[in-house]
Amino acid sequence: MKHIYLYFLFITALVQAQIPSNYYDTATGTGYTLKTQLYNIVSTGHVDQGYGALYTAYQTTHNDDYYENDDSVLDFYSENPSGNDSYFYTHGNRQCGSYDSENDCYNREHLFPQGFFDQNYPMRSDVHHVIPSDGYVNNRRSNYQFGEVSSPTWTSNNGSKIGPNTFGSYSGTVFEPIDEFKGDIARALLYFAVRYENNWNDSGWDPHTDNNNPLNGTSDQFYEDWYIDLLLDWHANDPVVQAEIDRNNAAYNFQGNANPFVNHPEFVNMIWNPTADTQAPTAPTNLVASNPTDNTVDLNWTASTDNVAVTSYDIYVDGVNTFNTANTSFTATNLSANTNYCFTVKAKDAANNMSPFSNQDCEMTTNNGSGSSECINETFANIPASSSSYSNRNWTGDNGGSWSATDARTDQDINGSTAITIRNGSLTTPTVSGGIGSLTVTTLRVFSGSSGTFNLKVNGNVVGTIAYSDAEQTITVPNINVTGNISVVIDGNSTGSNRVIFDDLSWTCYAPLSTGTNELKRLSIYPNPVKDNAIYFNTNKAIDIKIYDILGKLVISKSVLPNSAYVDISNINKGIYLVKISSDNQSITKKLIRQ
C-alpha cells in the first residue's frame, strides 16, 4: 500500500504541473544563440519516463477531443479531419504486435527515426516527437524523411503519401502527411533540433551523410538546408491551434519540459530565419483587359520586381480575390455575358509579402449566346435491385435517360444510399443536351486494394480524372465546359482489382444563353458582399431564388414576394455562392460574396 500511495502522489503532482509563466524568461537572444538558450530551458527538468510509459502519456497528449471527440487515439496518420475516420484505436487496446494492413494495431512513431540515434535515451521516449501511429503506416513510412509528393507510390487511408520528393533540392523518397498535421510535425522536429543539438555526433548516431538522414552535421542549424526550408514552410502554413497547445501542456505534465515553438511560434524564424524577408514586391503595372468573349477576358500586365523573387499573382475581379497565376498573362473564365468586369492584380513573394494593387482595367463581356447557365442534373435514381455479382446493368435516371454500367454490382451504399460499385468496367450517362460545365461525384473504395483513379470522358475525350481512396470523398472536376449534346463515361480504373463506389453524381450545365431580353438583368442583390444574415432583391414581382455553393450544391431554395423580397442566409458559411433568380420563364445567375 505504501508504494501505491507514493506512486499516486507522484502521478497527482504530474497532473497538477503547469508550464511556469517564467519558463522562457532566459530566451532573450536571436539566431543560434536563442536556440542554445532554449536547449538549456527544455533540457532542465526533462525526466525520461521510459519507452513503455508513452502509451499512458498518449491518453492525455494524443486523445481525440477535437475531431470525433470520442476519446480515441489521435493518430496523425489515420485521422480524417473533415469526416469520419475510416478506423480508430482505443487507448490501451490493439497495441502492436504484428500487422499486415492498416487498422491492425497502433504503436509509437518516431518523427525523427530512432534508427539514426541507435534507440538511445531520452530521445527514444521523448513524447514531443514520439507519437501514436497505425503500425502499418508507421512501417511504410520507414525512415524516410518528410517531404512533399506529387506522384505517390502509396497512399494511406487518410491521404498520407509516399513517393519522390518535389520540395527543394532533395529528390529521394519521402513521406508526406496530410496538411492538417504538417505544422505539428514541423514544430516537433524543430524541438528535436533544440533538445538534442549536442547529440548528433554521439556514439551510436548514424553519420549525417547516411541515406535518408536529414542532419547537416552541425549543432546549430542541425538539419540540411532544404529540410529547414520544408519545416519552416509547414510551420508557417499550418499554425499552432488549441489542440497542439493542449498536447504541449500534457507533455510538460508527463516529462517536465515543453516544446517552445508551440508556446512561441515566433522563435522558429528568430532562430532559422532571423533576416526574414519582409520586403513586398512592387505593384504590377500596365494591366490590360482585352479579347472579351461571352464568358472570358484576357489579362496581361508587366511583371513586378522583388528583392528575392515574385512567386505568383492574385487576380481580383470586382474587388474579389478570384484567381492566382505564376505568369504575367491570364484568361479570366466563368464570367457572365454582357457584363462589365473590373480587374486588378497583386504580386506576392515566398514570404507572402503582398504588393500594392496594379492599375485597374475594365472590360465588357460579349453577348453572342455562348455563355454558361447554371443548372443541376441529379442522377442515380431507380438503381437496379441489390446484387453482389458483377455484370452489366441498366436503369433510368432522374431525368428519364437510360444509364448503364459494366462490371458493376449494387449491394453497397454510401450513408444508406444504394450506389454503383465498378471494378474493371465503366459507368455511362445518357446523352443529354445543354453541355457540361463541371462534374461532382462521391467515391469510396471498398473491400481491398489501393488508391487510384478513373478517367472522366466527355464525348469520348478524357477531360479529367476522378481519384478515390478508402475514405469517402466528394470529387469535383471543374471547367469541363463542353457545349451541345454530351455523354459522360467514367472508366479506366488505374488499379483493376479495386472496387469503387460512385454516388451522388451531378453536373452544372454549359448551354447557350437566350439572346432575348432578360428583364432580370436589371435586378440587383444587396448588400453584396454581405456580412449580415439576409440579402434583399429590388423586385416588383415574385421571384424564385436558388443559392448554390461553388461545388454546385443547392444550399437555399425560396420563393419571395415584392413586399418581402429577402432571403435569410444565416446558415451558410463565408465564401462565394451563385444565386439563380427565376421568374416568368426567365432566369439569371449572379455571384454572391458572404463575408
N, C-alpha and C positions, 0 to 999 in steps of 0.2 A: 504494500500500500504506500510506503514512503516513496519508493521510486516513481510510482504512478503519480503521486501528488506533486513531486518535484517536476515531473515532465509536464503536468498540467499547468504549473506555474510558468514554465518556460514557454509553452505554446501561448498562454494568455499574454505574456509580455510581448511576444512577436505580433500577435493580433493587434495589440494596442499601440505598437510602434508607428510613428509617423515621420515623414521626411522633415527634418528640422527646418525652421524658417531661415536659419543662418547657414544652411548646408553649403551654399555656393559662395559664401562671402569672400573666400580667398581666390575665387576665379576672377581675377582683375586684368589679365593680360589679353593679348591677341595672338594670332598665329599659333605656332607650335609651343610657345610659352604658355598660352592658355590651355593647350592640350595636356601639357605636363601638370599644370595646376589641377586640372580635372582628374588626371590619373591619381594624384595624391589624395584627392577627395574621395573618389569611388573605390580606391584600394583600402582606405581606412574604414574599418567596420564591416568589411565584406567577410562573412562567415560561410565557409563551404559546408553546406548541409548534406552533401553526398548525392551521388547519382540516383539512388533509389528514391530519395525524397522528392524528386521532381514531380512524380505522379501526384503526390499530395499537394505540392505547390500549385499545380495546374487547376486545382479546384477553385482557387481564387484568382490566379493570374490569367488563366485561359478558360474562363467559364462563359458560355454564351448567354449574356444578359442583354444583348444588343440587336440580334437579328431575329431568330425564332424565339429568343428569351425562354429557352426550355431547359436551362441548366446542363446542357450537353457540353462536350469538349469543343472549345473554339479552335478549329483547325484551319489555318490559312490555306491549306491545300485542298480542302473539301468544302469549305463554306461557300454558299451561294448567296451573295448579299442582296440580290434582287428577287429572290423567290425561295421556295422550299429547298432545303438541302436534299441531294439525291440519297444521302445516307448520313448518319451521325453516330457518335460514340458517347456512352455514358461513363462518367468518371469511375475508374476502378474496374470496369468490365472490358473484356476483349483487348487486353494488353498483349502486344506481340511477344513471343510466338512466331509461328510460320505464317506465310501469306502467299497467295497465288494471284490475287487481284485486289482492286480497291474494295473497301468495306469488309475486309477480313479482320483487321486489328489495327490498333494505333500504338505508336511508340514515340521516341524522343529524337527530334531532328536538330542537328547542329547546323545552324545557318552558316557558321564558319566550320567546315568539315573537320571532325575530330581526328581523322587520319593525318592531317597536316601537323597536328601537335601531339601525336602519339598517345592520344587519350589521357593526357596529363591533367592534373587538377591544379587549380579550381576551374579552369576553363571548361572541362568536360561536364561539370554540373552547374554551370552558371545559367540561371533561369532567364537572364536577359537575352541570351542568344540561343538557348536550347528550348525549342517549342514542341508542343504535341503535334503529331502528324500521322496521317494514314501511313501504315507501314509500307504498302506497295508503292505509293507516290514517293515516299522518302527514299526507297530503294532505287526508283527510277531517276530521281534527282542525282543520286550517287554523290560524287564530289565535284560536280560541275560548278563552275562559277555562275553567279546570277548574270542575266543579260536580257536582251530583247530579241524576239524571234518573229520573223515574218513567214517562214515556211516550215512549220513544225513537223517533226518526225513522229511525235507522240503528244497527245493532249489528254489531260486528266478530266474527270467528270466536271470539275468546276471551271475548267478553261486554262489551268496552268499548262505550260508548254515546254517541250524540249526541242532544240534544233540549232542551226547555225546562228551565231550572234550577228546582229545587224547594227549594234550600237558601238560607236567609236572604232578604234583600230583593231580590236580583237575579233578574230574570225572563227574561233573554236566553237565547240558545242557548249550551250549554256542552258540554264533553266530559268524560265520567266514565270513568276507568279502572276495572279490577276491584279489589276490596278488597285483594288481595294486595300491591299496589304503591302504594296511596294514601299511606301514611306515607312511603315512599321519595320520592315525588314532592313531598309537602308539605315535607319537610326540604330537598330540593334547591332549591325555590322560596324557602324561608326563608334558605338560604345565599345565594341570588342577592340577596335584600334586604339582606344584610350586606355582601357583597363589592362591590356596586355602589350602595351607599347614596348616594354623592356623584355618581352619573352620570345620574340620572333626568331632569335638565334640561340635559344636554349637547346640543350641536348635533347634529342628526340624530335625536334621540329624539323619538318622537311625543308630542304633548300627552297628559297623563293623562286628559283628558276624551274622547279618541277612543273610538269604538265598540270594545268587547271589551278595552280596555286596563284592567288591574286596578289600576294605580297610583293613589295618592291625592294625589300632588303634594307629598309631604314626604319628607325624608331619613330621618326616624326611624321612623314606622310603616310607610311605604313603600307598602303595599297598602291598598285600601279596607277598611272595617270588616267587611263580610260575607265578604270573601276571607280576611282574617286568621282570622275565626271558622272558616271551612271548613278552612284549613290546620292550625289548632290541633286541630280535631276529628279530622282524618285522622291527624295526628301522634299523638294520644292513643290512637286505636283501632287503629292498625297500628304497634306499637312496633318499635324497631330490632332486627334479627336479625343473625346472624353473616354472612349473605351481604352485607348492607349495610356491615358493618364491614370485611369483606374488600375490598369495592368502594372504600370510602373510603381504605383503605391503598394500594390500587393507584393511585388517582387522585393521592394525595400523591406516590407514586413517579414518576408521569407528569409532573405540572406543579408540584410543590413546595408545595402548600397542601392543607388538609383542610377538610372540612365539619364545623364544630364541633358541630352538632346530632346527628351520628351518635355522636361520642365523648362528648358531654354533652347528652343529650336534655332534661335539666332546664333548660338555658339557654333553651329556647323559651318556657316560661311565665315565667321570670325576666325576659325582655325584653318580651313582648307581653301578659302576663297576671300582672304582679307582685303584684297583690292577688287572687290566685286564690281562688275560693270553696272554703272548707274547712269551712263550717258545714253539718252534716247536718240534714235535715228532722226535725220532731218525729214521734213514733210515731203511726201511725193509731190511732184509738180506736173503741170501740163496735162492734167486729166482730161480726156476727150471721150465722150459717149457718142457712138455712131452706129451706122448699119442696123437700124431697128427692124425687127420682124414683128409678127403679132405677139410673140412671147419671148423675145430675146433682144438684148442690146450689147454691142461690143464696146469694151472699155480698154483704153490704152493710157499709159502715163510714163513719166520719166522716173527712173529709179531713185530711191533715197540713198543717202550715204550714212555710214555708222563707223564708230571707232573700232568695232570688232567686225560685225557683219550683220546685214539685214537677213532675217530668216524667212519672213513671209509678210503678206499684206492682208489686212482686213478690209473688206469692201462693204460699205454702208449703203443701203437702199432706203431712201427717205428717212435717214437718220437711224436706221436699224442695222446692226452688225449682222450681215446675212451670208457673206461668202468669205473664203480665205484662199489665197493662192501664193505660191512662191515666185510667180512670174510677174512681169510688168504689163501683161495683157490678159484679159479675161472676158468671157461671154456670160453675162448675167442671164439666167434662164428662169422658166416658170413665171414669167410676167403675164399680166393681163393685157388683152388687146385694147387699142385706142385709149391708153392710159399714159399720163406723163409721170416719169420717174426721175428723181434727182439722186446723183451718186457722189460719194466722197470716199477717200481711201486713207488709211493709216498704215504706216510701216511698223514692224516690231522686230526686236533682236532676240537672241537666245536667252537673255535675262528677262524677257518680257517687258522691256522698256518700250513704250509706245511713242510714236512720233505725233506731232500735231496733225490735224486734218489737212488733206490736199485741198486744192480748189474744188468747188462744186461744179458739176456739169449735168444738165438735164436733157432728156430725150423722150419723145412721144413714140410709143409702140404703134405699129400699123394696125389696120382692121381689115385684113384680107380673108378672114374666115378660116384661118388655120390654127386658132388659139385652142387652149385646153379648157374643157369644162369639168367640173368636179362631180362625180357620182360614184357610188359604191355598189359593187356587184357582189352580194353574198352568195356562197355556193355550198356544196356538200349537204344538200337535202336528200331525203329518200335513199340513204345508203343501203345497199343490199343487206339481206339478213346475215346475222353474225355467223362467221365461218372461220375456222383456224387453218384451212387448207389454202394453198396458193394457187390462184387461177386467174383467168380473165374475167373482169366484172364490169357491168354497165349499170347506170342508174340515171335518174333525172335530177337536174339541178334546180336551184331556186327559181331560175328564170325559164324553166321548161326545156332547156337544152339537154342533149344527151352526153353524159360523161362516160369515160371508160378508163380502166386501169388494167395493166397486165402484171402477172406475177405478184398478185395482191391478195391480202386477207383482210377480214373485217371484224375480228374478235377483240381488238384492242381499242382503248379510248384515251382521251386526254380530258381530265377533270369531268369524267362521267359522260362525255360526248363521244359517240361512236365515230371512229375515224378510219382512214385508209392506211394500211401498212404495206409499203412497197419494198421488194427485195431487189431483184435484178431487172425489174420491169419499168413501166412508165405510168404517168398519170396525165391524161389528156382532157382539156376542156372542150366544150362545144365551140363551134365557130360563132363568134359574137361580133356585132357591129359596134362602132364607137371608138375603136382603138384601145390602147392601154398606156397609162402614164407610169404608174408604179404598182408593184405587187407585194402583198404581205401574206405570210403563211406561218403557221405554228408547226414546229417539228420536234420530234423526240425519238432518239434511237432506243430500240427495245431489244430484249434478250441479250446477246453478247456481241462483241466486236469492238470496233474503234471508231473514232470520229472520222468524218469525211464530208463530201459534198455531192450534190446533184446538180446537173445542168438545168438552167431555165431557158427554154427556147420559145420564141415567138415567130410564128410562120416559118419554122424550120431553122431559124438563126439563133445561135446562143447569145443571149443578151445579159447573162449574169449567172451566178452560182448561188446555191442555197446550202449553207453549212448546217450540220447537225451535230448534236452531242448527246450525252446521257442526261443532261439537264434540259427540261422543257424550255424552249426559247421561241420567240417570235422574230422572224426574219423579214426585213423589207428590202426589196431590190428597187431602188429609185431610178427616176429619169430614163425609163424604157422608151416612152414617147414614140409609139408606133401608131399610125393612124389607119383608118379603114377597118375592114373585117379582119379579125385576128383569131388564131388558135394558139393556145398555150400548152406546152408539153414540159413536164418535169421528168427527166430521165438521166441516165449516165451515172449511176451510183459509182463513186470512185473506189469503194470497197464493197464488192458484190455480195459478200456474206452478211453485211449489215442489213438490218431491217429497220425501217424508219417510218414513223407515223407522220401523216400530213393531215392537218385540220385547219379550220377557220381561214380558208383561202379567200382572199378578196383583192380587188384591184381598183385603182382610180381610172376612170375613162379618159381618153385623149381623143376628142372628137371635134369637128369644126363647130365654131360658134355660129349662131344665126346672124345673118347680115342685116336683119331688120332692126328697126329702132327699138331699143330696150329702155322702157321708162325707168327701170330700177337703177340705171346708171346714175341717176340724179340723187338717189337715196344715199344717205351717209350714216355711219355708225359713230356715236360719240359717248364718252371720251374715247379716244384711240390714239396712243396707248392708254390703257385703263389700269388704275391702281385700286379702285373701289370694287364693289361686288355686283355692279349692274352696268349694262350697256343699254343705250337708247337709240331709237331709229326715228328719223324725221319723215314719217309716212302719213298719208291721208287715207290709207286703205289697209285692210287686213293683209298680213304677210305671214308666211311660214319661214321659220328660222331653224336651220340645222348647223351646228358647230362641230367641226372635225379637228382632231389633233393632227400633228404633222405626219403621223403614220396612217392617216385616213380613218381613224376610229371615230365613230359618232359619239360625242360626249354630251350634247344637249340637243333636244328637239322640242320646239314650242311654236304655237301659233299666237300672234299678238295682234291686238286691235289698235286703231289710231289713238284712242284715248288712254291706252295703257301700253304704249309701244316700248317696252323694256324687257330685258331678259336677265334673270338672276344668274351670275357666273361665280358665285361664292365657292362652288365645289370644284372648280378647275384650277390647276396649278399655273405657275408662271410659265410663259412660253409663247410660241407663235401658233395661231389657230387659223383655220379657214371657216368663214361664215358664209353659208349658202342661203341666199334670200330668194324666195319664190313667191310669185303672185300672178294669177291670170295667165298661166301657161308661159310665163317668162321667169327667168332666174338669172342671178348674178352671184359671183363668189368674190368676197372681199377678205383681205387679211386683217386679223385682229391680234394685237400685242397685249398680253396680260402681264403686267409688271408686279 
